[in-house]
Amino acid sequence: MARAAGPGWRFSEIIKKSSELRGEKLASVRNSAYIATILIGFAGRTKEKRVGRKPALFIWGKPARPNFRDFRLTELLRRIEDIVSPTIVGLGYELVRVAMSRGGGTLQIMIEPADGGPMDVEACATLSRALSAVLDVEDPIPGSYTLEVSSPGIDRPLTREKDYVRWSGHVVRVETKQPIEGRRRFKGTLLGLENGTVRVKLEDGQEALLPLSEITRAKLEMTDALLDEHRRAQEGAEHTH
C-alpha cells in the first residue's frame, strides 16, 4: 500500500462502515506530494445535536448578522476535538486542526508528531484506525461522512499560538473575521506573536497587528526559504534514523 514518492511519501485508504454492516473494504487511493493521507469513510446513526454556548466574537464597527449555521459547526468541531484529542496525544502526536469540508461530507483531522519528527506511515495508519473507532462509538456527526487523517503540508496552516512563534520569518497569508484597517486579508512576513497579537510585516513595509482571536485562517506561503527549511528537516531526520 505504501510507497516512496519524491521528498515525501504517499499513503491512503478508504474504509467504509455502516451501522448495519461493520465490514471494511478498500475503495480508492489518493495521492499527495508532501502529505500522508488516510481516508476512512463510515456511516453513523442519525441523531439530533443541540447546540449549547455560542463562541465569543471580537468585532470592530457594525456587528455582522449572526450565522447560526457557523455557530453549530464551530460547536461540533469543538466536540470532535474533545473526542479525538486524548487518543492523538496518547499515541505521541499533536492535533493541528479539525475541519469539515464545505459540503460537509468529509471530516478532516490534521496531526503531527509531538517530537517534531517526520510522519511515519505505520503510525499514521494506527492512529487512523484508532480515531475511526473512537468516532464510531461517540457518533458526533449524523449521517455518513468520510474521515480524512493527514499531516500538515509544507504550506501548512497556522492554528496554535506556538505556530506563530515557530514559523516566524516566513511569509504568511492571514484572514480575519472583521475588517482591520479596512481589510480582512493580509500577506507578509510573520514577525511572531506578542500578548495575543500576531505581527505581520506587509509587502508595502507596513506592520499589521492582528488579534489572534480575530484570525479565521492563516497559512504559510510556499517560498524557496520554506522549501529549503523543509528539505533540511527531512535530511536531518534521515541522518537521525
N, C-alpha and C positions, 0 to 999 in steps of 0.2 A: 504493500500500500504506500509506504513512504519512499521517497527518492530525493537525491540531492538535486538542487536546481540553482546553479549560479551561486551568488553570495548568500543566499538564504536557503530555505527548504520549503517544500510544499507537502501538505498533508490534509486530506479532507475526506469525510464520510458522512453519509446521511442515514440516520436510523429513524424509522417511522414507528410510532406507537399508537395504539388506540385503546380506549377504555375497555373494550371488549376483547381485544386480542393483543397481548403483550409481546408478540414476537418482534424480532429485529431483522431488517433487510437492508442491505447496501443498495442505495438508489442512484447516486451520481457522484462525480468528482469535480471539484472546482479548483482552479489554480490561482496563486497569488505570489508575486515576486519576492516580497520580503515578509509576508505574514503567514504564520502557521495557523490554518483554519480547520476546524472540525465542525461539521454541520450535523445537528441531530434534530429530527422533527418528531413530534408526537402529539397526539390529541389528548386533551384533558376534558374533564367533565364541565358542563356549562353551569355556571352559578353566578349569582349577583355579588358584587363587591360594593360596599358602601364606603364613601369617602369621608374621612374624618376632617382633620385640620386642613387649612389652606396654607400654601407656602407664603412667606412674607415677601413683599416686594419693596424695593428701594427705588422711588420714582422721582424724576425731575419733571417739572411742568405739569401739564394736564394729564391726569391718570388715564391709562388706556382702559377700555371696557374689558372686564374680566372674561377670560376664556376658560370656562369651566371644564371643557374637554382637556385642556392642557393641565389644569389642576388635577384632574383624575389620573392622567397619565403620569404626572410627577409623583403622586402618592403611590401608584402601582410600582413604579421603578424603585422608589424608596423601600417598599415592602420586599421587592425581589432582592435588593442589595442586602437587606437584613437576613434574608433566607440563605443566600449563597455565600456571604462573606465568611462565616465560620469554616465552611468546607475549604474555601480558597486559601485562607490563612493557615488552616491545619495542614495543608499539603505544601506549604512553603512558598506560596505565591501572594501577590497583592492584587486587589481589584482596581482596575484603571477606570472602567466605565461600564454602566449598564444602560442600554438604549433600545428603543423599538424602532423598526423600520417605519417609513412614512405610511405604508399601507397597513401596518400593524401585524403583518404575517410573520415577522422574524424578530426574535429576541436576541439582541447582541450583547455578549458579555466579553469584555476585553480584560486580559490579565497579563501579568509579567512576573518573573521570578523575584522574590523578595531580596535576593542577594545581588540583583543587578546583572546576573549572568544571562546567557542566551537561552532561548526556548529549547526544550527537549521534546522530541516527537512522542516518545513513550509516556512521559509525564503529562503532556498535554492531553493525550488520549485518555489517560487515567482520570484526569480532572474532568474531562468532558463527560465521561460515564458517571462520575460521582455527582456532578451538577444535574445531570439528567434525572438521576434517581431522586435527588432531593426535591427538585421542582415537580416531579411526578407525584410525590407524596403531598407536598404543600398545595399544589394545583392553584397557583395565584392568578392564572390567566384563563378566562373562559374560552372554550373553543380550541381548535387546533392551531399550532404555530410551529415554526422552526427555531431551534436553539442554535445559535452560532457562537462558538467559543473561539477567540483568536488572541494573538499577541499584538501589541502596537506595531505599526509600520514605522518606517524611517520618519515620515512626516506625521508623527504621532499627535494625538490630541493632548491638550494640557487640561487636566481635570482636578488636580490636587494642588494644595499650596506648595508642596515641595517641588512640583513640576516647574513652577515659575522661577524657582531658585536654581534647580538642576540645569535647565536649558537656557539660562541667562547668556546673552551674547549671540544667540541665534535669531533668525528672522521669524516672526510670527504673524499670523492673521487672527484678529480678535473681533468678535461681535458682541454687542451689549443689548440689554433689554430695551432701554430707552436711549434716546439721543444724548450724547455728551459733547458739549461744544458744537452742537448742530449735526452730529454724525453718529452712526451706530457701528460702522465698520472701520477697522484700523489695521494698518500694516506697517511693520517697522521692526527694529532690533529690540528684543526683550532685554530690559535692564534689571529685572528682578521684581521682588515683592517686598513692600515695606508697609507695616501696620495695616494690612488688609487691602492695600492698593497696589495694583500692577502698573509698573512703569514701562512705557514703550517709547523709544525714540523713533519718530515717524520719518518717512522718506524726505520730508521737507526740512528736517532738522529740529522740528518742534518736539517737545516731550508731552505725551498724553498720560494722564493719571486716571486709571480705570479701577473703580472699586471692584474687588473680586466678587462681591455679592451681585453685581450688575452684569457680569460676564455670562453669556449663554453658550458661547462656543469659542474655543481657542485651539489653534493647532500650529505646529511647526511648518514652515515653508521649506520646500525642497531646495537646498542650495549646495554648492560644491563643499562648503565648510561642513555642512551637516553630513554629507556623504562621506567625507574624509573621516569624520569622527566615528561614524558607524563602521567604516572599514577597519579603523584602528581597534575598535572594541571587539570586532569579530576576530581579528588576528590575535589579540591578547587572549581571548577565550580559547582559541585553538592551541596556543602555547601552554596555557594552564592545564588543558586536558592532555 
